[in-house]
Amino acid sequence: MAKPTPYSTTDAAEQDAVSTFESLIDSHFVKPDIRVRDKYPNVDGTIEIVDQERVPLGKLDVQVRTIGPDERKYSCPTSLVAYSEVSTLPVILICVDPSTQRAFWRQITPTMPEYKENQQGFTIHFSEHSDAIHDSDMYIHKWTDIVLDYRERIAKFPLLRSEVANTLELDSIEPQDRESLQQFIDTINNLIDNQFIAVKKVSYPNVWKLGVGVFHSDQQRLVYQIYRIPYREPWPLVCKLDDGSLLSDQYNPYAIAEHSIERKDFSNPEDVGRRFVLKHVQRFVEQKAFPIHGRMLAADVLVSFVNKYHRCLGIAPDQDSYSVTDLDYALNHHLFGVCAAIATRMTQGSGNYIHLDLDWISRYLIEKNVEPVSLNAKSVRFSIGSEWFSVRSAFESLRYLLAKEVAAIERPFAKRASLPPWGHGIWSGYSQEDEVRSATHILENCLEEYATFVQGNRLRFPNSPYLDQETSIIFEYYPVKLAANYRGYSLLKEHHIRGARSGLPKLSVFVKTEENYPVVSHRLTVKIGDFQYQAVRSTICDATFFFRQSPVLNLVYQMLSDDLSEHYDLDMIGILP
């Protein structure tokens, strides 16, 4: 007699994983609806986050997987990242070790540092401090942030849905306008889908395309709106919207921008679309908003973050090296614990939401003693930020180092040897030996860091002199004291010499010393010892960025600005110090 089909060999493990996960979460604030033995790909169910009054805040798509005893990593298929791009909910991965009753989580996004396109899978490494699901309820605080951010972005979704649904007929748009608008929005989508993917992933998550809706069109003027089109929504790329004034009260979060433009300025719609994207890219550069990729770059950002906010982090500043585990604890436990304590003081335990500025907290901690408190689901909700430092970049840098299993980081640029008198330049107080060693170290590694940064952000620079194999880069660094004959601060000369026959390596770094300096350069002529070269480009600039916050980041963005100028004619990109 034939036997019935047996259960899968992984059936018991799947049940154990789900049961363990559900036993670890706080069921007062997390409501799981997870299927066992389901046939759905990509996700196993959802979890719903509720507040203290049991009012639903939002949902997350969840995939639950089992990991071995004491394992702290998981081999994730890229299909889960692909699903996160089209899902109507944020996606999180839960990995459970039933034998030790431990569980870890990560949000799945296309900007994860572990993920690279065109590969079958990637390894996720979990952090005990930031990814564990345990009694501190830190995970609830972070999940709440995720669902509230998502809810805010789709709050008025039905309004735009009804607007677009009622305006699919394009008869009221003249055929020539229809063609121009199609060229305009096609240019925008082509650039953000192929040239500036990171900008799209950060600015417009879970968005398939951008669309354009026309408010008003006549012989003199065109008034239109650019809007997001989510995945799975049958919204048109071009549509007619009801007449309305610019910046009307009926603001919709899916609307990106509204424009009123004269006909003569829309004669080349592809150029208008290109300028729209590049203006957004320029803001990204000015704010240094591209995701962090590169070990030295991540170390640079974190060291600067510690220097500026060490009181908030409970970690000593000006160390030559830092343990990544210590930094993980400082950012994901001590910082949140201090902020929770201060938020409770300021709201007197009322439970109100509050935004905390790290610069204000740093000043507050000079005079006030604040012990960090354990973060739990009943803690005051708060957000943290800074006008002068990207907190997101600091956490991205930490996540990058954890993903690459880096145990410790070193300070890229030496600390001051002495505190200079009041009124001296930012370059004062450094020994020349430390200055030269640090600048040389950063310059010698900048091309590798830049290549990692460009590749990680999926930027396309086919003619970049920093990335090709045909151009040799020569840096000349003039230290502060030896540059006194110029303007009194350090200088950096940069020469690009093209041609594999030059015999030069890809990168050469020279430091101007008082004796036996081998380089003589004038305009485009560069002489090194007995050999003379003709550069295709030579520049000289002050090198004070080495002494400012995040010197490696400053140099990477300087190179990025050069490549954007070369490839897209962006000549006026400003970089915040």
C-alpha positions, -999 to +999 in steps of 0.1 A: +000+000+000+014+034-010+023+058+019+011+094+021+036+121+011+057+129+042+062+164+055+093+183+044+125+175+062+126+212+073+091+213+086+100+209+123+128+234+120+105+260+105+079+255+132+106+258+159+119+290+144+085+306+143+077+295+178+110+307+192+106+341+174+070+345+188+082+337+223+109+364+222+088+393+210+067+416+232+032+405+221+017+437+236+034+458+209+041+432+181+013+412+165+026+384+143+007+367+116+032+342+103+023+312+082+039+278+086+041+253+057+030+281+033+036+280-004+042+317-008+077+327-020+097+355-004+078+361+028+062+340+055+037+366+068+035+399+085+040+415+119+019+445+129+033+471+153+009+488+178+013+516+203+006+516+241-031+519+234-030+489+211-037+512+181-020+497+149+009+518+136+018+497+105+029+463+092+061+447+080+066+418+056+085+391+073+106+361+062+117+337+090+147+315+086+166+291+109+204+295+116+226+270+133+237+269+170+256+301+178+257+312+141+255+350+136+252+351+098+229+340+071+233+334+033+206+355+018+193+351-017+192+382-039+156+374-047+146+387-013+162+421-021+143+421-055+111+414-036+118+443-012+118+466-042+083+457-053+067+449-019+040+473-007+054+469+028+089+472+043+106+438+044+126+424+073+144+391+077+142+372+110+169+345+116+163+323+146+186+299+165+161+277+184+188+258+203+199+290+222+166+308+220+182+337+201+168+357+171+182+385+149+167+408+123+177+430+094+157+452+071+162+441+035+168+470+011+188+474-022+212+498-004+224+471+021+263+472+021+264+434+017+243+434-014+257+436-049+238+434-081+244+404-105+251+379-078+230+349-066+233+356-029+252+374-002+261+369+035+244+390+062+264+392+095+243+400+126+254+423+154+247+414+190+241+451+198+220+463+169+203+433+154+193+410+184+157+406+195+158+407+233+144+423+265+157+458+258+130+462+232+154+482+210+140+462+181+105+476+188+118+512+187+135+505+153+106+487+138+083+515+149+106+540+131+104+519+100+066+516+099+060+552+108+084+564+081+066+542+056+032+553+068+042+590+064+052+584+028+019+568+018-005+588+041-024+604+013-021+576-012-059+574-019-059+611-029-034+607-057-049+573-067-083+589-073-067+620-090-049+598-115-077+573-119-100+600-130-075+615-155-063+587-176-079+602-207-052+623-225-074+638-251-072+672-235-034+672-240-022+682-274-003+655-293+029+676-295+027+682-258+021+645-252+053+637-271+073+663-253+062+652-219+070+616-228+105+626-239+108+646-207+098+619-182+116+592-202+149+611-198+143+614-161+136+577-156+164+566-178+189+587-157+177+575-123+173+539-134+207+536-151+231+564-141+220+574-106+205+543-091+216+551-056+198+585-057+166+567-067+169+540-040+175+565-012+151+593-024+123+572-038+123+537-022+097+512-036+091+535-066+089+519-101+090+551-122+084+588-120+054+602-138+043+637-150+009+652-147-002+683-166-023+709-147-024+736-174-012+740-209-014+770-233+007+787-259+027+806-234+031+783-204+031+747-192+023+738-156+030+702-145+037+680-115+062+652-112+050+623-090+061+588-078+046+557-093+048+528-068+053+492-079+021+473-087+001+505-094-014+510-129-006+547-129+004+564-162+037+579-170+019+609-185-016+621-174-038+652-172-045+665-137-073+688-126-064+725-129-049+737-097-026+763-084+010+756-078+018+744-042-019+740-034-032+730+000-039+695-013-003+685-010+004+649-017+036+631-005+037+612-038+042+645-056+079+654-059+077+688-075+055+712-093+068+735-121+055+764-141+076+769-172+075+791-203+070+773-236+104+785-250+122+770-220+105+736-227+115+735-263+141+708-255+122+685-231+151+660-228+174+688-216+148+699-191+145+664-177+183+660-175+186+693-156+159+681-132+178+650-123+212+666-122+199+693-098+188+665-075+222+649-078+239+682-070+220+684-038+231+648-030+267+659-034+264+691-014+248+671+015+272+642+011+241+619+010+253+590-011+255+557+010+289+549+025+310+523+008+347+518+016+365+507+048+387+538+052+358+560+044+335+543+070+363+546+096+368+583+087+331+591+092+329+572+125+361+587+140+347+622+132+314+612+147+331+601+179+352+632+181+322+654+179+297+634+200+318+614+224+298+626+254+266+612+238+284+579+230+302+573+263+334+566+244+367+585+247+376+608+218+410+612+201+419+575+203+443+562+176+420+531+171+386+519+180+370+485+184+341+481+160+323+461+188+327+491+212+314+515+185+285+492+179+276+493+216+282+531+218+259+539+189+232+513+193+229+512+231+246+540+250+235+567+226+199+555+225+199+550+263+212+586+269+186+600+244+158+580+261+168+594+295+169+630+283+136+626+263+119+613+294+132+642+314+120+667+288+086+652+284+082+644+321+072+608+311+042+620+291+050+597+262+051+625+237+073+624+206+104+646+207+133+653+183+167+655+199+196+675+185+230+659+192+248+692+193+224+704+220+227+671+239+266+674+238+264+708+254+238+696+279+260+667+290+289+691+299+268+703+329+244+675+335+250+639+345+228+616+325+229+578+330+216+558+300+183+540+306+172+507+291+151+514+260+117+496+261+084+497+243+070+522+268+099+546+264+093+581+250+094+581+212+122+602+199+143+609+168+179+621+167+197+644+143+223+670+138+225+701+116+263+696+113+267+659+109+248+632+090+237+607+117+225+584+090+261+583+075+275+573+109+251+544+113+257+534+076+294+534+083+290+512+113+268+488+093+293+487+065+322+477+088+300+451+105+291+437+071+327+434+062+336+418+095+361+446+104+373+442+140+389+476+145+395+509+127+423+533+128+421+571+128+428+581+091+443+616+101+464+621+132+450+640+162+465+673+172+498+672+191+489+703+210+459+726+214+467+758+194+460+793+209+427+809+202+424+824+167+448+801+149+439+782+118+423+747+118+457+733+106+475+745+137+486+722+165+497+693+143+533+681+141+547+681+106+556+644+109+520+635+118+506+658+091+527+644+063+522+608+074+484+612+075+480+631+043+503+606+025+483+577+039+450+591+027+463+601-007+479+567-013+445+549-006+421+574-021+418+557-055+409+524-040+384+540-017+369+560-045+365+530-067+347+511-039+325+541-033+315+545-070+309+507-075+289+505-043+266+534-054+264+519-089+276+552-105+287+552-142+318+571-150+334+554-181+358+583-187+369+588-151+407+595-148+405+581-113+391+547-125+405+541-159+439+523-166+451+549-191+456+579-168+483+583-142+474+605-112+502+625-095+496+642-062+520+668-048+514+677-011+528+709+004+527+707+042+516+737+062+550+751+071+566+745+037+536+761+020+540+793+040+554+810+009+520+806-007+491+813+016+502+798+049+482+766+048+488+732+031+484+729-007+476+700-030+487+698-067+471+672-089+483+662-124+467+638-149+490+622-174+474+601-200+489+572-219+501+537-209+535+544-224+543+571-198+558+544-176+542+559-146+522+539-121+485+546-117+491+567-086+521+586-073+523+607-042+551+632-035+555+654-004+573+687-008+603+687+016+631+711+020+657+687+005+659+667-028+623+672-040+622+653-073+592+671-089+591+703-108+557+713-122+546+744-141+512+746-157+508+713-177+545+704-177+556+679-150+592+669-146+601+640-123+638+635-120+652+633-155+618+626-171+594+652-184+556+646-190+528+666-204+497+666-183+461+668-197+451+685-165+469+701-136+452+718-106+463+734-074+441+739-044+443+744-006+444+712+013+426+724+044+400+696+040+426+673+056+421+692+089+383+694+087+357+669+098+359+636+078+390+643+055+386+611+035+349+618+028+359+653+017+385+640-007+361+613-021+335+639-028+360+662-044+368+634-068+331+627-073+325+664-081+353+663-107+338+632-124+303+646-124+316+678-140+334+658-166+306+635-175+275+658-170+288+694-172+281+701-136+305+729-130+292+745-098+289+717-073+295+730-037+306+707-010+297+714+026+327+713+050 
